[in-house]
Amino acid sequence: MSDPTRRGELFGGADGARRFTGPTTGDERRMLVDVLRAQRATLRLKCSGLGPELSLRSVEPSTLSLLGLVRHLAEVERRWFRRVLAGQDPPALFSSTADPDGDFDGATDDPGGIAAAWETWRTEVAFAEQFVAEAPDLDVEGDDSWRGTVSLRWVLIHMIEEYARHNGHADLLRERIDGAIGI
């Protein structure tokens, strides 16, 4: 019997439960990587089974949507891992100086755009995962115009925080779309 004080169980049943199987003690890198992996999996899970509904907005005047979150988090992955830590200079994906909220504002129900956003997000996550796996340690540093010198350790912690905050948004957005709740 479930606890009557909880609003929802794990989202997605067994698939949702598999997100939280990583270590709870031990190596720092392994723990940080696993917690970030679980946060990324939570975003995928909150968006699962949806098509054009991914572009539905939260509440006027906000342009927040699940698809906007996917696009935004692709930008965030790209910024911290490619630009700051790897020192690359790739173009922005969905936003620009002229359209700083393009990641959210440009999220439409076009099936091609939805597929492209997911592919872009997966590409940026794969780059980040490879970068972390190949880094000699968590003290690898990069220079950021916002924070100054940052370590890979700090970026991993920041990414966990970034996903956790936006997964809270995803909880509410998904519930508004089809009533699905759960952690």
Phi, psi and omega in degrees: 000137181280159179291119183292351180272353181267141177287328183201158176271193176297132180295129175083015176060228185299321179298319179294322181294329181294345179296330190249054183247004184284180184291151175245358174217164173110211187303128183300313181300312181300319180293314180298315179298319182291320178295319177295319177302317180295323178292319177297318179296326178295318177300312179302317182295318180295336180263354187296144176078004182250150175242250181299339180297340179302335183269357180299134183278159180289274182217135178307142004268009183296144174257013180297130177211164176300316179296321176300322177295319178299313180296317180298314182290333172296317177298317182295315177303313183298315182301305188286319185273313181283306187285303188285306186279318182273348178071019177279168179230060180282156177292158175296156183271305188234344182245165177206174176299320180286334182224071186296340178254023181300331178299322178270313184296328183271005181280104181243174183275014178295121182304322178295320178292323178295312179299318180295320179298315179296317180296318179297315179300313180299321179297315180292321177296317180298319177299313181299314180298319179293318179301313181296316181298325183270349180293136182295330178195178182279358180269003174305137185239155173218164180253131181237137181294338183269313188253352185083217179284130179230151178261161174303321178304311181297318181298316178300316178296317179297319179295321176300314179296318180297313178294318182299316179298312183286333174292331172297318174298317182298324176305311183289320179297315181295318178299322180292327181289308186220011177083357181292128178232168178135164182264000000 
